[in-house]
Amino acid sequence: MDVQLHHGDVSGFRLSALQLLGHQVHPAAIAWSAIAPLAGRLAEAGPRGEVTRLGASVVPRSFLRLTDLALLHTDPQRFDLLYRLLWRIVHEPRLKDDLGDYDMQRVRKMAAAVRRELQSLKGSVNFIDVVCEGSSLACGWIDPHFYTTEAFALGYARSRPETDFMVASPERCILSRGRAVHHLPPLAAAPRSAQEWLLQLAR
């Protein structure tokens, strides 16, 4: 069975994985693959909340938080690894407390690396105020090692709910305007001025 997801698609993985678990699909029967995200509006908060509620009834919430971070890693085997662990936790409830398990150690290391990057990005990104279509837009560029652009942007949106902004990276760009959040094409290099940002926004 082939399952294809966008890079960093946390809610998509949860939904797919929990449906597969519900149908008792063994990890060995699944071929996971990832593709770049399409431009467009991001999913609303409602479906994400429903997936979280459903997931908490199947596996520990603490492990779901761990998988949310590990899914943003660039390890090409992350989907397979995480579904295999979900499968094992359902059938081996004590696994989540096994500090010596190799798969659990891998996931914890992946999640820790992603968490460190998100913390680092908070202190390193410089935003430039750009006047676009008569309103101010805070524009910042990042160059993450992992698929953390969306997670960073959504965290920024939560901390500054009244701010319109754009976070750009070589992975993807996230535009938040009027509390609507959209994917835009990636940006290979950082604009050096407000004028360069305006040229990018006009693409």
Protein Blocks (a to p, Z undefined) as FASTA:
>chain_A
ZZdddehilklmmmmmmmmmmnopafklpccddddddedddddfklmmmmmmmmmmmmcf
klmmmmmmmmmpmbfklmmmmmmmmmmmmmmmmlmmmmkbmklmmmmmmmmmmmmmmmmm
mmmpccddddeehiacdddddddfblcklmmmmmmmmmmmmbccddddfkbccddeehia
cdddddfbacfbfklmmmmmmZZ
